[in-house]
């Protein structure tokens, strides 16, 4: 139950912005179109707290679907500040998690979607093996079967309801491969990541009783980052909200749609916002970025949107850095010249407020190598990070580490929060009060005895794996892959690994980012903000890539826009001297001719 005093205090902050207040006061279906830094997450969380307190009676609750686990964690943190902890009344998670835990696990047997009675989620290794077997039966070529993985995923997401489409006609060979691959999974009683929303949509589409059951449990559905969630989520929304009576509160921004390769379709949000039975609210103030950065972000986007900074906002600064040489040269310039200049100009700036953004992890490798040579610590959120940030288990263990390294004293994070997140993680196993109490006791004892940031991370993770993780993962169908990722990390930390000297304190610091330069792909940076943003490799052939299609060019521009708008005070653009991106050239030209643009 939310604390009314907390969300009412937050509501007073919303009252100062007419459009935020309009969204807060909405009573029917509502779509909030919110640009960068516009306060959409605050609006969403305060609105959720109000609806949970005023509009939904126990034991009914609210489901909130997010794009990824990072977004889910951010929402959980903010709701926690309003006195709301995840429990049986509040679901917060990805569309895949919602599909798996709220639809497939409890109802698949009754829904008739072709799943065995006892199915589990395939590990990466199991998925690769299934593809290899399917490839041998259908394609029979000499190439690596894994080269078909991406195309197969796109095709599967394209055809949600295959019986009423041209699934078999659009690409007959690919259709046969998809069918064979899914058959290989089912023969082993497995589903994969893409199966989750696809099967959930099919279950909802063919079973009216299932839609009614979900509406009875969750009369309100909230969706964050709607533009990135694709056709499966849209199908759920159409069936649950406009077919079965679930109330919708959706938040998104078509200009920040950057996941076309995963099946995102920004036009779905546009269509939703234009429905006559939906109240559309648009937020136009950017509270994050300086006024000059806000103006230049529209130049980056190439279209006017009418975004502006508050009247009392700082100006912000944009810097252009043409560099000679390779990405390694840009990295050296960044670390050896640019960072020292920033620190000299702003001596009180924590390096954790500096983000270096790029299009691909190999560029991050160059920056990381240059940083290490100069004695800087970094935090990476790309494909070469210490571990995949999408792993719920490893993110939770990071929280445990933070508690052991000072959280027990400061209350950040609180032990109750760590326990709560662990209980949600192992919800398949912790099925009654006795099991949850025993988990709480075991976890508290394990963490309390390991409150030492000098401990070797390998030993700490190995011990927690055996004492806490393994006993619960054994019967948790959705976490087997996460356990595999943990084992890979432990191997890297062992005597024969590449990170054997990493301490518990260093692992905990990865999560905080304190005094560490943030290295991230542009995609992984979405939803985050930093004081200083440095965009590296902003050149033609990289962003956009060579010979882009019309859709590729639009998405590349949106990606550039997303990176640009992460900044509060400074944006730095680094690029090859003779090959600047057309987007960089446009921003520079329009900044030089602001009156003409305005």
Secondary structure, 3 states (H helix, E strand, C coil): CCCHHHHHHHHHHHHCCHHHHHHHHCCCCEEEEECCCCCHHHHHHHHHHHHHHHHCCCCCEEEEEECCHHHHHHHHHHHHHCCCCCECCEEEEEHHHHHHHHHHHHHHHHHCCCCCCCCEECCHHHHHHHHHHHHHHHCCCCCCHHHHHHHHHHHHHHCCCHHHCCHHHHCHHHHHHHHHHHHHHHHCCEECHHHHHHHHHHHHHHCHHHHHHHHHHEEEEEECCHHHCHHHHHHHHHHHHCCCCCEEEEEECHHHCCCHHHCCCHHHHHHHHCCCCCEEEEECEECCCCHHHHHHHHHHHCCCCCCEECCCCCCCEEEEEEECCCHHHHHHHHHHHHHHHHHHHCCCCCHHHEEEEECCHHHHHHHHHHHHHCCCCEEEECCCCCCCCCCHHHHHHHHHHHHHHHHHHHCCCCHHHHHHHHHHHCCCCCCCHHHHHHHHHHHHHHHHCCCCCCCEHHHHHHHHHHHHHHHHHCCCCCCHHHHHHHHHHHHHHCCCCCCCCCEHHHHHHHHHCCCCEEEEEHHHHCCCCEEEEEECCCECEECCECCCCHHHHHHHHHHHHHHHCCEEEEEEEEEECCCECHHHHHHHHHHHCHHHHC
